[in-house]
Amino acid sequence: TVQSKPGFARKLEELGLPQPSFVLARTARELEPPWGFPCFVKTAYSTAGQGVWRVENRSELANTAERLAAVGCLNAEKEALVQQPGMGEMSVVQAVFQDGRLVGVHCYRTSGGGVGGSPHVRESVSHPVVVEHLQTLGRSLSWHGALHAEYFYESATRRVQFIELNPRIGETFNATLAGVNLCELMLQVSCGAVIKQLQVSRPGVRSHNLMLRLLGVAEQGLGRRRVLSEMVSSLRRQNEYANSEEELMRMSDDLPSLLPTTWVALQLLALPGCARRIVHAAMQNVSLSEAAVR
């Protein structure tokens, strides 16, 4: 029901849950705008922003239509989602359900800058209205397992707009630092243990992922000097890395965990342009394609 972006949009509409206005397009003609720019055009299935385009005008929309046609969309069968921008601060909610009942939840706000605009800095937050919406969704789906949703949040009005859902758990270390071990909850649910009490994380806990940031910087073509600057800021705990814990490199827990990020950093310093190759190879290996979904 919610594996695809159009499917999720329909489900939110059915339940009356908040999201930016959208249209679904099966042909190039249906992609023509009765809406304003900018907008976001999304394929039904994508990972790490690889099937999402921000479109500023009709010329860019025409270019995006060509890209969609090249991957088999706009053929009168496969849908593309056209969505207006969300309002507020980019945030994520991660949850574990047991037979439709929410048993663990964690919300964090983030800034982009990682691969494909993915989060590289996280700070846990308390958004009770988001938890309520997620409970409604989980009950409707009789969900059993993990959900991971992205949304925009306006703190002054507590307005929420959901933009994407993934039926998986996502990166959970910030949640663990904030007091909810979502992976352990998943194991308990998978093994049939009854979880009696809802676990909610505490706000104000910061963490970061340097590898995603370095790949994001190089992917944007900012060069090796910027890559090196990010590495120095991380080591010195400066700027956005202040009062924040590294998620992947855990020297006190696991010394070899330094190796993957170090290896990626050395490649980017030697040849910043290799970021796209690294990202493409990773996405090819982990992405769930539409063919596999079907």
Disulfide bonds with the S-S distance in Angstrom:
none
